[in-house]
Amino acid sequence: MLYYSGYTRRIGDVDEGSTVTDFLPAERARGITIQSAAISFTWPPVAPDSWIPPINQMSGLPAAASLTPHTINLIDTPGHADFTFEVLRSLRVLDGAVCILDGVAGVEAQTEKVWSQASAYRIPRLIFVNKLDRDGAAFGRTVSEVGAGLGVWPAVCGVPWWTPEGKLRGVGDVVGLRGLLYGEGGDGKDVKNFSLKDLESEDAALAEELKKARVALVELLAEHDDAMVEDYLAADEDQLAIHPASITQCLRRCILRDPQKLVPVYPGASFRNVGVQPLLDAVVDLLPSPDQQADPEVSIGSGIKGGLTQFLSGKLTAATTSDYSKPSSKAISTKGKPNHALQNLEACALAFKVVADPKRGVLVYVRVYSGILARNAPLWNTNLQTSERAQRLLKMYANDAVEVDSIAAGQIGVIPGLKFARTGDTLVSYTGAHPKTGPPAPINSLQLRPIDIPAPVFFVSVEPNSLAEEKHISGSLDLLLREDPSLHVTLDEESGQTHLSGMGELHLEIARDRLVGDLRAKARIGGIEIGYREAITGPSGEVEGGYEREVAGKWAKGGCGVSIESLVEGGDKLAPREHEQLFELTDKNLLVVATPTLRADGSGVGEETPNLPDHLPMSAVMQAFKNGASAACARGPAHAYPVHSTLIRLTFDPAKHVFPNTTLAALSSAARSAVQQALQASAKASETVLMEPVMLVTISVDEYSLGGVVHDISSARGGSIVSLGSDDTTLPSDAGANVDVRRIYAPPDPFAGGHAAAEDFGAGGAVGGVKQIVARVPLKEMVGYLKHLRSLTGGRGTFTMVVDRFERMGGQRMRGVLGGMRSEDVQIVPLSPASVTQANNGITGRQLENLTMSTTLPTSAELDQMAIIDPEIKEQQQQIPQSWQLPEDKDPATLVKLMRAGWDKMPTPTPIAEVEEFRSSYITRDGTTLRLCVFKPAAGHTSKPAAGHTSKPLPLLVWYHGGGGCLGSPESTTAFCRSIVLEQSCVVVAPQYRLAPEYKSPAQVADSWDALQHVASLVADFGADASAGFIVGGESAGAVIGAVLALQARDEPLSPPLTGTFLTAGSYFNPNGIPAEYKEHYRSRHDPVCVNAPMLGKHIKAAFDACLQGDYSSPLFKAALWPSGHAGLPRTYLQTCGLDINRDEGVLYADLLRKAGVQTKLDVYPGGPHCFWHLFPNTTQGKKWKEETRAGIAWLLEAAR
């Protein structure tokens, strides 16, 4: 969009991390959107080469809106379920939305969630079916899923233009009856425009499909719009004769009138630059401008609600003589005298996002709903009742900012430097406002509809490294919460721990990186735990709550009465009675405030009943009670989890509860105290129950695995199946309720053999043998589920999940959860259910002191001899000294960038006929797709089979590249992998893993374990036979990983099992905890000759360590510390270099394995720097390494035979 509008000169790519709106380092590293970003551009563009004009315009009809340049304010939002609040706060300020669907995956669980959220705000929407250039893409099936899964009629406004081979070449415009043919491999600007007549000779099949689509579109619109019926009759009942402008106007009327009835659908492929311009035309033609949207909802006073336009016209006022006989949720419309105070209201805006920018400070994103917000204007925050000033105004273009003098109604802008404004606050600019009390009533209480904040389901503990860090961490957490209100911070009063809660594992991982990395908080972040809820089961009786305390030298006193009872899901909806107000709190708690002696304005109902004092306005009193009740519900009476599904009845009588020194804070505290007492009373009378988050899970599996996965979900995990396969008629309760899926028009997909029928391809249907299972499963059972799903499906299963609801737990299940609460320790980057919990506790050198000295260890003199550089290497080193000479005055991240730049310049070896190479992929536990490079003997180049055999089985080596965990790629191992394939006649798979500093340790091990499990499940698919040998290994950092994976595979056996381990030039010990028996043999880490050696000097090693931030005391980083010991490992072949900082770790680890009974072979290369064979392969030592490597791998393969 930005490229075609002329905003950028190149097209960004999500996979490359080059998109304009994904500018955060974490977004570019992960290839996903994490934070919503705003940008503005014009369409159609000034430069005409990007725009595809309509074929012609008929006289007498208005021109399409897309002929006139419009400014589009675009907000790019995340798609991951963990960042649903970013979507929610963006939806709150949108006039329209484009829902982008994956043409392969179709309508997914998160699609339905976001669609439902957009429906709650009645946002008009378009759908763009993307990725139609990919294998398995099916536009027709996706169209059918829109009706079946989203409950809205899909109005197909474009159809894909396929080649006979099923390749996307363009799109057909159903409204304009034309074909748009995009140039092959171009940037999307070279488009040929075919009229229907020309199309009949160019591609008769597409022309015929366009006619069918036009007929179906007109018939659908005629069912929803009477004007289309008239156009149809005026065109002599010929759907093809209706002018495109009439259809466009009808589409616009339909989606503005009821956005949930009908949605226009467009095809395309953004990666191939197909179909984007028609979508932009549709945005301008069909979606509303700010002045055409529904009147924004506002509230004033004590809950009086209505529209902003209604308020500005003086027709919405707080009641002055009315009581509560009318529901407070309804607007009170009057024809009263004009309110002259409204004339001074300059602007009204909603703060929908707060960002702490490292250079610009705090940035508050606002949407202006009325008036013009001017630079240097005073602002009144009606939520916080505080004043600030908009000293500067910015217009944001993703991460770039431009200063502006004003922001007009309908526009999105940024106010930098505000100290108090939060997400959801209403800001008004009022001429003559008092700096302390703000504008006059009711403007001072005017509030736009707030932003709903979802309840968190996961939490982690945050502990400062020292008491001196507490203040900094507290401030950093405050800043995090101001940025992202879907994060919650609570203090566990029993343990004293601070808990940070979020929407999911990835959400908390990003928050952790932001806290520790960006905000420099020196804190320890604990493991992820599940956010349960607590519910009462019986009523409490009436409790009188009082508060009396000295605050700032003054006594404050207040009171209220409270009773509570349990709310049953599915019960009758509660309606407020006379003199009552109803408030929805978090976690489905309800607060009913009864004021039997007060009117809506705070005056007494009779002459003898007291009024509220002037300093206690009714709206502020209600807010104080809400705050107090919410605070009390944050901690349950029995298990300290937040309270869920509780009805709180609060009674407030000024004659009993208001005193001369009563303040709003005193009333809030009284409400909190009373609710807490009531909760305790209820818990004593009848036990509370725990409620657990239940997820709506969508699992994609092949048909063969369907039965096993269903059985696992419904039995072992205690889930309930919602739908199976194509029989998906019970997804969300409202999905498809008004849509007859059999009547949906869906064009045919390539190779589908006909039109895509909704009953065959509804949400949850099958495509190419893939089935979808939709189930409700407790969240606790889904932690770490991806690994288990892969084992059930041979690595092919995937799943997504969103929070569906909280459900009460049965007695046995609740006892099990409570019993395991203390020991439960689920890691953000889990590796092993049992061993990682032990592993992360660490193991010190003292625990290894029972090891006895081995006579095979080299003496000090022998170690010194090893460190003398090899003469041949020294000679060649002098010819290429720049290969390891890097500046020592650079910070670690810069040093890594310099090394990466050098690494990237290394030439890629030319392909050879003897080795077949191809790329595959695997999916990590957080859903990231990473590469696998596969090398195998080409046909005709394998070893000759033995007599009597038809073929020789090929062993498998999984090889992890080096680079200190910060550099390298699977492609960088190409030369080595080819040589192993040729020498051993085997298959080599080189996985990609994510690198530091973008991803800290132990992410590298976690990715590599996921890769190893994936490869193990698909050995035969790679052309290998594990019975001939299955080896894991790596070089340098890859050896560190390989050593850990071998231990992990022993404790969690792979199928097939490993038969050997090959580790070269790795590091395996904690340098600060070497066992006493090994200390005199551990010299290379401190020997000046080794630490200043070429290839891996101390400053490079320090840079890697600083970027990785690995824990030396963790067995996930140092294999020698593995808590369950090393016995039972398969054969292990190690190599170590004599002039290397890692030298002695290879020697000692080999000794450690021998003493554990592991068959171990060690080769040492005296005088060789770290991994010298890459730069000096033709030296004597280089040739020796090559020969011993061949022999070492052959020795490992003997174990399989």
Helices and strands as residue ranges (DSSP letters): H 25-30, E 37-43, G 48-50, G 65-67, E 70-76, G 81-83, H 84-91, E 97-102, H 109-120, E 125-130, H 139-150, E 153-156, E 158-162, E 168-173, E 178-182, E 191-195, H 196-202, H 204-224, H 226-234, G 239-241, H 244-257, E 262-267, G 270-272, H 276-286, G 290-292, E 297-300, E 304-307, H 308-312, G 340-344, E 345-357, E 361-374, E 377-381, E 386-390, E 393-397, E 400-404, E 406-408, E 412-416, E 426-430, G 443-445, E 447-448, E 458-464, G 467-469, H 470-483, E 488-491, E 498-502, H 505-513, I 514-518, E 523-525, E 529-530, E 533-535, E 543-551, E 554-566, E 580-584, G 586-588, E 590-594, H 618-633, E 646-651, H 654-657, H 664-685, E 689-702, G 703-705, H 706-711, I 712-716, E 720-724, G 741-743, E 770-778, G 779-782, H 785-793, E 798-808, H 811-819, H 835-839, G 845-848, H 860-866, H 871-877, G 881-883, H 892-904, E 915-923, E 929-937, E 956-960, G 970-973, H 974-984, E 987-991, H 1003-1017, G 1020-1022, G 1026-1028, E 1030-1035, H 1037-1051, E 1060-1064, G 1076-1081, H 1088-1091, H 1098-1108, G 1119-1121, E 1131-1139, H 1143-1155, E 1160-1169, G 1172-1174, H 1180-1200
